[in-house]
Amino acid sequence: MSTELSSIQVEPDIADAYNSAPQEDQKKIQLLMGLWLRELSTQPNMNLSEVMDMISDRAQARGLTPEILESILNEG
């Protein structure tokens, strides 16, 4: 899969936290943002909050619990 660089405006402390995060964590954040944006682009009548809820519902239906998600995000 090819990727393309895209920039978004965030507050300085958020940018600092992202830029100082380990490469592995940055990749996880990029993956999550990509999923949210993909869903948002395929569901034009939904706002971001609704898309995030839909993604959460799908993940839970597939067996993803908060504990499993935390474990995945803490890997590395």
TORLUMZA-238852 format. One record per atom (N, C-alpha, C, O): chain; residue number from 1; x negated, z, y negated. Coordinates in pm, 1 decimal. Example, Ala and Ser with C-alpha at 12.3 -4.5 7.8 and 13.67 -1.06 7.14 Angstrom:
<rec A,1,<-1319.0,780.0,569.0>>
<rec A,1,<-1230.0,780.0,450.0>>
<rec A,1,<-1320.0,780.0,330.0>>
<rec A,1,<-1423.6,846.5,331.9>>
<rec A,2,<-1285.0,708.0,225.0>>
<rec A,2,<-1367.0,714.0,106.0>>
<rec A,2,<-1290.0,787.0,-3.0>>
<rec A,2,<-1340.9,803.9,-113.8>>
This chain:
<rec A,1,<-84.8,0.0,117.4>>
<rec A,1,<0.0,0.0,0.0>>
<rec A,1,<-89.1,0.0,-123.4>>
<rec A,1,<-180.6,81.5,-135.1>>
<rec A,2,<-62.4,-89.9,-212.8>>
<rec A,2,<-139.5,-93.0,-336.3>>
<rec A,2,<-76.0,2.3,-436.8>>
<rec A,2,<43.0,32.9,-428.7>>
<rec A,3,<-155.9,48.0,-530.1>>
<rec A,3,<-106.1,136.8,-633.8>>
<rec A,3,<-149.2,84.5,-769.1>>
<rec A,3,<-238.4,0.4,-780.4>>
<rec A,4,<-84.5,135.7,-870.1>>
<rec A,4,<-116.4,96.2,-1006.9>>
<rec A,4,<-119.5,221.1,-1092.9>>
<rec A,4,<-37.9,311.4,-1074.2>>
<rec A,5,<-211.2,227.0,-1185.4>>
<rec A,5,<-225.0,341.5,-1274.4>>
<rec A,5,<-112.9,339.5,-1377.6>>
<rec A,5,<-83.5,236.1,-1437.6>>
<rec A,6,<-50.8,455.8,-1397.1>>
<rec A,6,<52.7,471.9,-1497.4>>
<rec A,6,<28.1,603.8,-1568.2>>
<rec A,6,<-12.3,701.2,-1504.6>>
<rec A,7,<51.3,608.8,-1697.1>>
<rec A,7,<28.2,730.8,-1774.1>>
<rec A,7,<159.8,789.4,-1819.9>>
<rec A,7,<253.8,717.1,-1852.7>>
<rec A,8,<165.5,923.4,-1821.7>>
<rec A,8,<281.8,992.5,-1876.7>>
<rec A,8,<232.7,1098.9,-1973.1>>
<rec A,8,<122.7,1151.8,-1957.3>>
<rec A,9,<313.3,1130.1,-2071.7>>
<rec A,9,<280.4,1233.6,-2168.5>>
<rec A,9,<323.6,1369.2,-2112.5>>
<rec A,9,<438.5,1386.2,-2071.7>>
<rec A,10,<231.9,1465.0,-2110.7>>
<rec A,10,<261.8,1602.3,-2070.4>>
<rec A,10,<193.5,1696.9,-2167.8>>
<rec A,10,<105.8,1656.4,-2244.1>>
<rec A,11,<233.9,1822.0,-2164.6>>
<rec A,11,<172.5,1921.9,-2250.6>>
<rec A,11,<27.3,1942.8,-2208.1>>
<rec A,11,<-6.4,1924.7,-2091.1>>
<rec A,12,<-58.7,1980.7,-2302.8>>
<rec A,12,<-200.9,1995.7,-2271.7>>
<rec A,12,<-230.8,2088.9,-2154.9>>
<rec A,12,<-319.7,2059.5,-2075.1>>
<rec A,13,<-158.8,2200.9,-2142.5>>
<rec A,13,<-186.9,2293.1,-2032.8>>
<rec A,13,<-151.7,2233.1,-1897.3>>
<rec A,13,<-215.8,2263.7,-1796.8>>
<rec A,14,<-50.0,2147.9,-1894.7>>
<rec A,14,<-13.2,2080.1,-1769.8>>
<rec A,14,<-120.3,1978.0,-1733.1>>
<rec A,14,<-159.7,1966.7,-1617.0>>
<rec A,15,<-166.6,1904.3,-1832.9>>
<rec A,15,<-273.7,1807.1,-1807.8>>
<rec A,15,<-399.5,1876.8,-1759.2>>
<rec A,15,<-465.8,1828.3,-1667.5>>
<rec A,16,<-433.0,1990.1,-1819.7>>
<rec A,16,<-551.0,2065.3,-1777.8>>
<rec A,16,<-537.3,2114.5,-1634.2>>
<rec A,16,<-631.9,2106.2,-1555.9>>
<rec A,17,<-418.8,2165.7,-1599.8>>
<rec A,17,<-397.4,2215.1,-1464.2>>
<rec A,17,<-411.2,2101.6,-1362.9>>
<rec A,17,<-473.4,2118.7,-1258.0>>
<rec A,18,<-353.6,1986.8,-1394.3>>
<rec A,18,<-364.2,1872.4,-1303.4>>
<rec A,18,<-509.2,1826.0,-1291.9>>
<rec A,18,<-559.5,1805.7,-1181.4>>
<rec A,19,<-575.7,1809.4,-1404.7>>
<rec A,19,<-713.0,1758.8,-1405.1>>
<rec A,19,<-812.0,1853.5,-1339.6>>
<rec A,19,<-915.1,1809.7,-1288.5>>
<rec A,20,<-782.0,1983.0,-1340.4>>
<rec A,20,<-873.1,2079.2,-1278.5>>
<rec A,20,<-836.3,2107.7,-1132.8>>
<rec A,20,<-909.4,2177.9,-1062.8>>
<rec A,21,<-723.8,2053.8,-1087.3>>
<rec A,21,<-682.2,2074.0,-947.6>>
<rec A,21,<-773.5,1995.1,-854.4>>
<rec A,21,<-827.3,1891.3,-892.9>>
<rec A,22,<-791.0,2044.1,-732.2>>
<rec A,22,<-870.0,1968.3,-634.9>>
<rec A,22,<-808.8,1829.7,-610.9>>
<rec A,22,<-688.3,1810.1,-627.2>>
<rec A,23,<-891.8,1736.7,-572.8>>
<rec A,23,<-848.1,1598.6,-548.5>>
<rec A,23,<-729.6,1593.5,-451.8>>
<rec A,23,<-635.9,1516.4,-472.1>>
<rec A,24,<-733.9,1674.7,-348.0>>
<rec A,24,<-625.8,1677.4,-248.4>>
<rec A,24,<-493.2,1717.3,-313.4>>
<rec A,24,<-389.8,1657.2,-284.4>>
<rec A,25,<-495.3,1817.8,-400.9>>
<rec A,25,<-373.6,1859.8,-470.1>>
<rec A,25,<-324.7,1751.5,-565.4>>
<rec A,25,<-204.2,1730.1,-578.8>>
<rec A,26,<-417.2,1683.4,-631.3>>
<rec A,26,<-377.6,1573.8,-719.7>>
<rec A,26,<-306.8,1464.8,-640.2>>
<rec A,26,<-208.6,1408.0,-687.9>>
<rec A,27,<-354.6,1434.8,-520.7>>
<rec A,27,<-290.6,1333.1,-436.6>>
<rec A,27,<-149.9,1376.5,-397.2>>
<rec A,27,<-58.6,1293.9,-393.8>>
<rec A,28,<-131.2,1504.3,-367.4>>
<rec A,28,<1.2,1555.8,-332.0>>
<rec A,28,<97.0,1542.4,-449.9>>
<rec A,28,<212.3,1502.3,-433.6>>
<rec A,29,<48.0,1576.3,-568.6>>
<rec A,29,<130.5,1564.7,-688.8>>
<rec A,29,<167.2,1418.5,-712.8>>
<rec A,29,<281.5,1387.8,-747.0>>
<rec A,30,<70.9,1328.5,-695.2>>
<rec A,30,<97.6,1186.6,-712.4>>
<rec A,30,<203.2,1138.3,-612.8>>
<rec A,30,<291.0,1059.4,-647.8>>
<rec A,31,<193.9,1185.8,-489.7>>
<rec A,31,<291.5,1147.5,-387.0>>
<rec A,31,<430.6,1195.2,-425.2>>
<rec A,31,<526.7,1118.5,-418.2>>
<rec A,32,<442.3,1321.1,-465.5>>
<rec A,32,<572.6,1374.5,-505.1>>
<rec A,32,<630.5,1299.7,-625.0>>
<rec A,32,<748.9,1266.2,-626.7>>
<rec A,33,<546.8,1273.9,-724.9>>
<rec A,33,<594.3,1199.9,-842.0>>
<rec A,33,<638.6,1059.4,-803.1>>
<rec A,33,<740.0,1009.5,-852.0>>
<rec A,34,<562.5,996.7,-715.4>>
<rec A,34,<598.4,863.4,-669.4>>
<rec A,34,<732.6,861.4,-597.8>>
<rec A,34,<813.3,770.6,-617.6>>
<rec A,35,<755.9,963.3,-513.8>>
<rec A,35,<884.4,971.9,-443.2>>
<rec A,35,<999.4,990.5,-540.8>>
<rec A,35,<1102.8,924.8,-529.0>>
<rec A,36,<981.5,1079.5,-636.8>>
<rec A,36,<1087.1,1102.5,-735.0>>
<rec A,36,<1115.4,976.6,-815.4>>
<rec A,36,<1231.2,940.3,-835.8>>
<rec A,37,<1011.2,910.8,-860.5>>
<rec A,37,<1030.5,790.8,-941.5>>
<rec A,37,<1090.8,676.3,-861.3>>
<rec A,37,<1172.7,600.4,-913.0>>
<rec A,38,<1050.6,663.6,-735.4>>
<rec A,38,<1108.6,559.9,-650.2>>
<rec A,38,<1258.8,583.5,-632.4>>
<rec A,38,<1338.5,490.7,-645.9>>
<rec A,39,<1296.7,706.6,-602.2>>
<rec A,39,<1438.9,738.3,-586.9>>
<rec A,39,<1513.3,716.2,-718.4>>
<rec A,39,<1625.0,664.4,-718.9>>
<rec A,40,<1452.2,754.9,-828.3>>
<rec A,40,<1515.6,737.1,-958.2>>
<rec A,40,<1538.6,589.7,-988.5>>
<rec A,40,<1641.2,552.7,-1045.6>>
<rec A,41,<1442.7,505.6,-950.1>>
<rec A,41,<1456.2,362.6,-977.6>>
<rec A,41,<1558.3,295.2,-886.4>>
<rec A,41,<1615.6,192.5,-922.6>>
<rec A,42,<1581.2,352.7,-768.1>>
<rec A,42,<1678.6,293.2,-676.0>>
<rec A,42,<1818.1,351.1,-694.7>>
<rec A,42,<1914.9,300.4,-638.0>>
<rec A,43,<1828.5,457.0,-774.2>>
<rec A,43,<1957.5,520.4,-802.1>>
<rec A,43,<1977.5,526.1,-953.6>>
<rec A,43,<1972.4,634.5,-1011.6>>
<rec A,44,<2000.1,411.6,-1019.0>>
<rec A,44,<2001.9,408.6,-1165.9>>
<rec A,44,<2111.4,493.5,-1229.9>>
<rec A,44,<2101.4,527.2,-1347.9>>
<rec A,45,<2215.6,528.8,-1154.6>>
<rec A,45,<2324.2,607.7,-1211.8>>
<rec A,45,<2299.9,757.6,-1199.4>>
<rec A,45,<2383.1,837.8,-1241.8>>
<rec A,46,<2185.4,795.8,-1141.1>>
<rec A,46,<2154.6,936.7,-1121.4>>
<rec A,46,<2044.6,979.7,-1218.1>>
<rec A,46,<1953.8,902.5,-1249.2>>
<rec A,47,<2054.3,1104.5,-1265.3>>
<rec A,47,<1946.6,1156.8,-1348.4>>
<rec A,47,<1840.7,1221.0,-1258.3>>
<rec A,47,<1861.2,1234.3,-1137.6>>
<rec A,48,<1729.3,1260.1,-1316.4>>
<rec A,48,<1617.5,1312.5,-1238.5>>
<rec A,48,<1657.7,1435.5,-1157.5>>
<rec A,48,<1617.5,1449.4,-1042.0>>
<rec A,49,<1735.0,1522.8,-1216.0>>
<rec A,49,<1777.5,1644.4,-1146.4>>
<rec A,49,<1858.6,1609.9,-1021.5>>
<rec A,49,<1840.4,1670.7,-916.0>>
<rec A,50,<1947.8,1512.3,-1034.1>>
<rec A,50,<2027.8,1470.0,-918.9>>
<rec A,50,<1940.3,1406.5,-811.4>>
<rec A,50,<1962.0,1429.5,-692.4>>
<rec A,51,<1842.7,1327.8,-851.8>>
<rec A,51,<1751.0,1265.7,-756.6>>
<rec A,51,<1670.8,1373.0,-684.1>>
<rec A,51,<1653.4,1366.0,-562.5>>
<rec A,52,<1621.4,1473.0,-758.6>>
<rec A,52,<1544.8,1580.0,-696.5>>
<rec A,52,<1630.9,1657.1,-597.3>>
<rec A,52,<1583.7,1693.1,-489.5>>
<rec A,53,<1756.3,1682.9,-632.4>>
<rec A,53,<1847.6,1750.6,-539.9>>
<rec A,53,<1870.2,1666.9,-414.4>>
<rec A,53,<1873.7,1720.6,-303.7>>
<rec A,54,<1885.4,1536.0,-431.2>>
<rec A,54,<1906.6,1446.9,-317.6>>
<rec A,54,<1784.7,1447.6,-225.1>>
<rec A,54,<1799.2,1454.2,-103.0>>
<rec A,55,<1665.8,1440.9,-282.7>>
<rec A,55,<1543.7,1444.6,-202.4>>
<rec A,55,<1533.9,1577.1,-128.3>>
<rec A,55,<1498.0,1580.0,-10.6>>
<rec A,56,<1565.4,1686.1,-195.9>>
<rec A,56,<1561.8,1818.9,-134.0>>
<rec A,56,<1660.9,1827.1,-18.7>>
<rec A,56,<1627.9,1877.9,88.5>>
<rec A,57,<1782.0,1777.3,-40.2>>
<rec A,57,<1883.3,1779.0,65.8>>
<rec A,57,<1837.8,1699.1,187.5>>
<rec A,57,<1854.6,1743.3,301.1>>
<rec A,58,<1780.7,1582.6,163.8>>
<rec A,58,<1731.8,1499.6,274.2>>
<rec A,58,<1620.6,1570.4,350.6>>
<rec A,58,<1618.1,1569.3,473.7>>
<rec A,59,<1528.7,1632.1,276.6>>
<rec A,59,<1416.9,1702.4,340.7>>
<rec A,59,<1467.4,1818.7,424.2>>
<rec A,59,<1419.9,1840.0,535.8>>
<rec A,60,<1562.8,1894.0,371.8>>
<rec A,60,<1619.0,2006.4,446.7>>
<rec A,60,<1693.4,1958.0,570.8>>
<rec A,60,<1685.6,2020.7,676.4>>
<rec A,61,<1765.2,1847.1,558.2>>
<rec A,61,<1837.2,1791.7,673.8>>
<rec A,61,<1741.3,1748.0,783.4>>
<rec A,61,<1777.0,1746.1,901.2>>
<rec A,62,<1619.0,1712.9,743.9>>
<rec A,62,<1517.3,1671.3,840.5>>
<rec A,62,<1434.0,1789.3,889.7>>
<rec A,62,<1337.1,1770.6,963.2>>
<rec A,63,<1471.7,1911.5,849.1>>
<rec A,63,<1405.3,2030.2,899.9>>
<rec A,63,<1298.7,2090.4,811.2>>
<rec A,63,<1230.5,2184.2,852.3>>
<rec A,64,<1282.5,2038.6,689.6>>
<rec A,64,<1181.1,2094.1,600.3>>
<rec A,64,<1235.0,2221.7,536.8>>
<rec A,64,<1336.0,2219.3,466.6>>
<rec A,65,<1167.4,2331.7,561.9>>
<rec A,65,<1205.1,2459.8,502.7>>
<rec A,65,<1111.3,2489.8,386.4>>
<rec A,65,<1004.9,2428.9,375.4>>
<rec A,66,<1149.9,2583.3,299.3>>
<rec A,66,<1058.2,2621.1,190.8>>
<rec A,66,<922.7,2668.9,243.8>>
<rec A,66,<819.1,2644.0,182.1>>
<rec A,67,<924.1,2736.9,357.1>>
<rec A,67,<799.9,2787.0,414.9>>
<rec A,67,<711.1,2671.8,461.8>>
<rec A,67,<589.9,2673.6,440.1>>
<rec A,68,<770.9,2572.6,525.7>>
<rec A,68,<694.3,2455.9,571.9>>
<rec A,68,<638.3,2380.0,453.2>>
<rec A,68,<522.5,2338.4,454.8>>
<rec A,69,<720.8,2361.4,349.0>>
<rec A,69,<673.8,2291.3,229.2>>
<rec A,69,<556.2,2365.6,166.4>>
<rec A,69,<456.8,2304.0,128.1>>
<rec A,70,<567.6,2497.1,155.9>>
<rec A,70,<457.9,2574.4,98.3>>
<rec A,70,<331.7,2559.6,181.8>>
<rec A,70,<222.0,2546.7,127.6>>
<rec A,71,<347.2,2561.5,313.8>>
<rec A,71,<232.0,2543.9,402.7>>
<rec A,71,<168.1,2408.1,381.4>>
<rec A,71,<45.6,2397.9,375.3>>
<rec A,72,<249.0,2303.5,370.0>>
<rec A,72,<197.1,2167.8,348.3>>
<rec A,72,<122.8,2161.0,215.7>>
<rec A,72,<13.6,2104.5,208.6>>
<rec A,73,<180.3,2217.4,111.8>>
<rec A,73,<119.5,2210.6,-20.7>>
<rec A,73,<-6.8,2295.9,-29.5>>
<rec A,73,<-93.2,2270.6,-113.5>>
<rec A,74,<-17.7,2396.0,56.3>>
<rec A,74,<-136.8,2481.6,54.7>>
<rec A,74,<-245.5,2435.2,148.5>>
<rec A,74,<-352.8,2495.5,151.6>>
<rec A,75,<-221.8,2328.9,226.3>>
<rec A,75,<-324.7,2275.2,313.5>>
<rec A,75,<-439.8,2222.7,229.7>>
<rec A,75,<-421.7,2183.1,114.5>>
<rec A,76,<-553.8,2222.8,286.6>>
<rec A,76,<-663.5,2162.0,213.9>>
<rec A,76,<-778.2,2248.5,217.5>>
<rec A,76,<-882.5,2215.1,161.3>>
